[in-house]
Structures are given as C-alpha cells and as structure tokens.
C-alpha cells in the first residue's frame, strides 16, 4: 500500500493527477480505505459518533463537557467514535476510555491539527475525507455534535441531510451547547425556513441541549425503540 501511495503522489506531481494511471491508483487507494474501515469497524458493538473542533484545549468548558459525555456513553455500554484528533475529539475519547468503554478514532491525514490523540483503543487513518465520513456515519447509532468549525458544520449538515432525504434511518442528532448552537438554530428559522429552503419539520431532525445526561438518555431510549421495532 505504501508503494501505491508513493507512486500515486509521483504521478500526481508529474501529471497533475489527471492521467488514467493516476486515477486507477486513486481508485485502488479508495477501495483499500473502504475495506480497512469495514473490517475494523464492523466488529464492535453499538457506537456513538462525537463531532467537534480540534481547537479547544483541555481547560475549555466544551472540552470538559465532551469528556463527560464520553464517560456517560461508555457507562451506558456504548462505544465512542470520533475523528481521532485533539480538542473535542480527544475529550470524548478520553472520557470513554477512562470510564472503561471502547474508544475509536477515524483520523485524517492533514498538515496540522489531526495527530491521533492518546486515548484510542483503535485508530484508523484515512486519506480521503469522504471515506472517513462514511465510516463515522455508517457505524454510529447516534450523532453528538459538539461546538466546532467548518468541518463540524459539514458533518452536521451531511448527517441531517441523510436523514431528511431518507438515506439514513431517523436517530438522534444532538447538538450540545445551547449558547453555541442557539444562534445557528435562529438563523435556520429566520433565513432558511422563511425562504422556504427547509420545512418546519426539518427543525425536528435534531435537538439542542446542555445536559450530558439528557444526551445519553435520548440515545439509550432510541436504542430501546429500535430493538422493540425489530422484535415486533
């Protein structure tokens, strides 16, 4: 695989990545990344994906909040999966691991901010964002969206869009941090809803809370409903 990656970079450098050979190697690399994710992430039990910024330090209240969420999820028997980096991701992984739960990271190769944190039982490193995002979505039973930047907004929008369009079963999408997400929700109502680009019902695809206990309770109750539906 290392030889393939090295050769792909050489071809991209010489031909701007547009040659047929470069694209063939790119497809091979993408397939390898999917296979790696399927093999490793397909075995653990139910997991919850926690999204959030890499830029919060360990003294920030959002870091501490994410750490508590991670611990409570682990205590409820749920694994925690994050982007595997620092900040909020590290906090959620730390909380889960120290509480005795499963802690997984799906890291991405970037010039900065994405060194795997030290609280991971398993870590996967991806080159392609879309492969990584699919793994974070596919193997999750709920999304916890902590404060973050463009990347977090991208992950939030994709999760809600998948549910809205029926590509993903409805399950909890929980925005943690009322003061952070409140203005965003107001913008959705005052701009998107008024312009008709979303429906009133779309605003029910997620909830906003500051209570870590409520986060976990919503996810656990959702799991119970799913099990009940399967049995009926």
C-alpha positions in Angstrom: 0.0 0.0 0.0 2.9 2.4 0.8 4.3 1.8 -2.7 0.9 2.5 -4.2 0.7 5.8 -2.2 4.2 6.8 -3.1 3.6 6.1 -6.8 0.3 7.9 -6.8 1.9 11.0 -5.4 4.7 10.9 -8.0 2.1 10.5 -10.8 0.1 13.4 -9.4 3.2 15.6 -9.2 4.2 14.8 -12.9 0.7 14.8 -14.4 -1.4 17.0 -12.1 -3.2 13.8 -11.1 -5.3 13.7 -14.2 -3.7 10.8 -16.0 -5.6 7.5 -16.4 -2.9 5.7 -14.5 -3.1 8.1 -11.6 -6.9 7.7 -11.4 -6.6 3.9 -11.5 -4.2 4.0 -8.5 -6.6 6.5 -6.8 -9.5 4.1 -7.1 -7.3 1.3 -5.6 -6.4 3.5 -2.7 -10.1 4.4 -2.1 -11.1 0.7 -2.2 -8.3 -0.2 0.3 -9.5 2.5 2.6 -13.1 1.3 2.5 -12.0 -2.3 3.1 -9.9 -1.3 6.1 -12.8 0.6 7.6 -15.3 -2.2 7.0 -13.0 -4.8 8.6 -12.1 -2.9 11.7 -15.3 -1.0 12.4 -17.8 -3.8 11.5 -17.0 -5.8 14.6 -17.6 -3.6 17.7 -21.0 -3.2 19.3 -23.2 0.0 19.2 -21.2 3.2 18.9 -21.9 6.9 19.0 -20.1 9.4 16.9 -19.0 12.6 18.6 -18.1 15.5 16.3 -16.4 18.7 17.4 -13.5 21.1 17.0 -9.8 20.2 17.3 -9.1 23.6 18.6 -10.4 23.5 22.2 -7.8 23.0 24.9 -8.3 20.7 27.9 -9.4 23.5 30.2 -12.2 24.7 28.0 -15.7 24.0 29.3 -16.7 22.4 26.0 -13.7 20.0 26.3 -14.8 19.1 29.8 -18.4 18.7 28.6 -17.3 16.4 25.8 -15.3 14.4 28.3 -18.3 13.9 30.5 -20.5 12.9 27.5 -17.9 10.3 26.5 -17.8 8.9 30.0 -21.6 8.6 30.3 -21.8 6.9 26.9 -19.3 4.3 28.0 -21.1 3.7 31.2 -24.3 3.1 29.2 -22.5 0.4 27.2 -21.9 2.5 24.1 -18.6 2.9 22.3 -17.4 6.3 21.3 -16.0 7.0 17.8 -14.5 10.4 16.8 -12.3 11.9 14.2 -9.4 10.8 16.5 -7.7 14.2 16.8 -7.2 16.6 19.6 -9.7 19.0 21.2 -13.3 17.8 21.5 -12.4 14.5 19.8 -9.7 13.9 22.4 -12.1 14.8 25.2 -14.8 12.4 24.1 -12.3 9.6 23.6 -10.7 10.3 27.0 -14.0 10.2 28.8 -14.9 6.9 27.2 -11.6 5.2 27.7 -11.2 6.3 31.3 -14.7 5.0 32.0 -13.8 1.6 30.6 -15.6 1.9 27.3 -14.5 1.4 23.7 -12.7 4.4 22.2 -12.1 4.6 18.5 -10.7 7.3 16.2 -11.0 7.8 12.5 -8.1 10.1 11.8 -7.5 12.1 8.6 -4.1 13.0 7.0 -3.8 16.8 7.3 -0.8 19.2 7.6 -1.9 20.2 11.1 -4.4 19.6 13.9 -5.0 15.9 13.2 -2.4 13.9 15.1 -4.2 11.0 16.8 -4.9 11.5 20.4 -3.6 9.2 23.2 -7.0 7.9 24.3 -7.7 5.5 21.5 -8.2 1.7 21.6 -8.2 1.6 17.9 -7.2 4.2 15.3 -7.8 4.3 11.5 -6.0 6.8 9.4 -7.7 7.9 6.1 -6.5 10.0 3.2 -9.9 10.7 1.8 -12.5 12.8 3.7 -15.5 11.1 2.1 -14.3 7.6 3.2 -13.7 8.8 6.7 -17.1 10.5 6.9 -18.8 7.4 5.7 -17.2 5.3 8.4 -18.2 7.9 11.1 -21.8 7.7 9.8 -22.2 4.0 8.9 -21.1 2.6 12.2 -22.9 5.0 14.5 -26.3 4.8 16.2 -26.4 8.5 17.1 -24.5 11.7 16.4 -23.4 14.1 19.2 -22.4 17.4 17.7 -20.2 19.5 20.0 -19.1 23.1 19.1 -16.8 23.2 16.1 -15.9 24.9 12.9 -16.4 24.2 9.2 -15.6 20.5 9.5 -18.2 20.1 12.2 -20.8 22.1 10.3 -20.1 19.9 7.3 -20.6 16.7 9.3 -23.8 18.1 10.9 -25.3 19.1 7.5 -24.5 15.7 6.0 -26.0 13.8 8.9 -29.2 15.8 8.8 -29.4 15.7 5.0 -29.1 11.9 5.0 -31.9 11.6 7.5 -34.0 14.3 5.7 -33.7 12.5 2.4 -34.4 9.1 3.8 -31.0 7.7 3.1 -30.4 7.1 6.8 -32.9 6.0 9.5 -34.0 8.6 11.9 -32.0 8.5 15.0 -30.7 11.1 17.5 -28.7 14.1 16.2 -27.9 16.0 19.4 -26.3 19.5 19.3 -24.5 20.1 22.7 -24.0 23.7 23.7 -27.1 25.9 23.7 -25.2 29.2 23.7 -23.0 28.0 20.8 -25.8 26.4 18.6 -28.6 28.8 19.6 -27.7 31.5 17.1 -27.3 28.9 14.4 -30.8 27.5 15.0 -32.1 31.0 15.0 -30.5 31.6 11.6 -32.1 28.4 10.3 -35.5 29.7 11.4 -35.1 33.3 10.3 -33.4 32.7 6.9 -33.8 29.1 5.6 -37.3 28.5 6.9 -38.6 31.9 5.9 -37.1 31.4 2.4 -38.7 28.0 2.1 -35.5 26.1 1.6 -36.3 23.9 4.6 -39.5 22.8 6.2 -40.7 23.3 9.8 -40.4 19.5 10.3 -36.7 19.7 9.3 -36.0 21.5 12.5 -37.2 18.4 14.4 -34.4 16.3 12.9 -32.1 17.5 15.8 -32.3 18.7 19.4 -30.1 21.1 21.3 -29.1 20.6 24.9 -26.5 21.4 27.6 -27.2 18.3 29.7 -24.9 15.3 29.2 -27.3 13.1 31.0 -30.1 14.0 28.6 -27.8 13.3 25.6 -27.2 9.7 26.8 -30.8 9.1 27.8 -32.0 10.1 24.4 -29.6 7.8 22.7 -30.4 4.9 25.1 -34.2 5.4 24.6 -33.6 5.4 20.8 -31.8 2.1 21.0 -34.6 0.6 23.0 -37.2 1.7 20.4 -35.1 0.2 17.6 -34.8 -3.1 19.4 -38.6 -3.1 20.1 -39.3 -2.3 16.4 -37.1 -5.2 15.3 -38.9 -7.7 17.5 -42.4 -6.6 16.5 
